[in-house]
Amino acid sequence: MREDNAQLRLDNSRLKAENQQLRDEIARLKNLPPRRRFDRLAWRRRQSPVTAIVRLAKRHAAPSVTGAGSPAP
């Protein structure tokens, strides 16, 4: 069972890499920039829990009423 699981994980990783190469090739043929590699785990490691809470609070905070966006009379 563990051997099968390990083999399936290996196949999955190989197919993901192949899929990314194909996407990059399609982008190249369409004269688009290749997709950026995104490491989700690295992003999570860089973000401290306090930073995550502050960003979440800012994202869900009510918009400030400063009058900067109101039209002039």
C-alpha positions in Angstrom: 0.0 0.0 0.0 2.8 2.5 0.9 4.7 1.6 -2.2 1.6 2.2 -4.3 1.1 5.5 -2.6 4.7 6.5 -3.1 4.6 5.6 -6.8 1.3 7.6 -7.3 2.9 10.6 -5.6 5.9 10.3 -7.9 3.7 10.0 -11.0 1.6 13.0 -9.9 4.7 15.2 -9.4 6.0 14.1 -12.8 2.6 14.9 -14.5 2.4 18.3 -12.8 5.9 19.2 -14.1 4.9 18.0 -17.5 1.7 20.0 -17.4 3.6 23.2 -16.4 6.0 22.7 -19.3 3.1 22.3 -21.7 1.4 25.5 -20.3 4.7 27.4 -20.7 5.0 26.1 -24.3 1.5 27.3 -25.1 2.2 30.7 -23.6 5.4 30.9 -25.7 3.5 30.1 -28.8 0.9 32.7 -28.0 3.7 35.2 -27.3 2.7 35.4 -23.6 5.1 35.4 -20.7 5.5 32.0 -19.0 3.5 31.5 -15.8 5.3 32.4 -12.6 6.3 29.6 -10.3 4.5 30.0 -7.0 5.6 28.2 -3.9 2.7 28.3 -1.5 4.6 26.8 1.4 7.4 29.4 1.1 4.7 32.1 1.2 3.2 30.6 4.4 6.7 30.3 6.0 7.5 33.9 5.4 4.2 35.1 6.9 4.1 35.2 10.7 0.8 34.6 12.4 0.7 38.3 13.6 1.2 39.5 10.0 -1.6 37.2 8.8 -4.0 38.6 11.4 -3.1 42.2 10.6 -3.6 41.6 6.8 -6.9 39.8 7.5 -8.2 42.6 9.7 -7.2 45.2 7.0 -8.9 43.2 4.3 -12.2 43.0 6.2 -12.1 46.5 7.8 -14.9 48.9 6.9 -13.8 51.5 4.3 -12.8 54.8 5.9 -15.0 57.8 5.4 -12.5 60.6 4.6 -14.3 62.3 1.8 -11.4 61.8 -0.6 -13.5 59.9 -3.1 -16.6 62.2 -2.9 -17.2 64.5 -5.9 -16.6 68.2 -5.6 -19.7 70.5 -5.4 
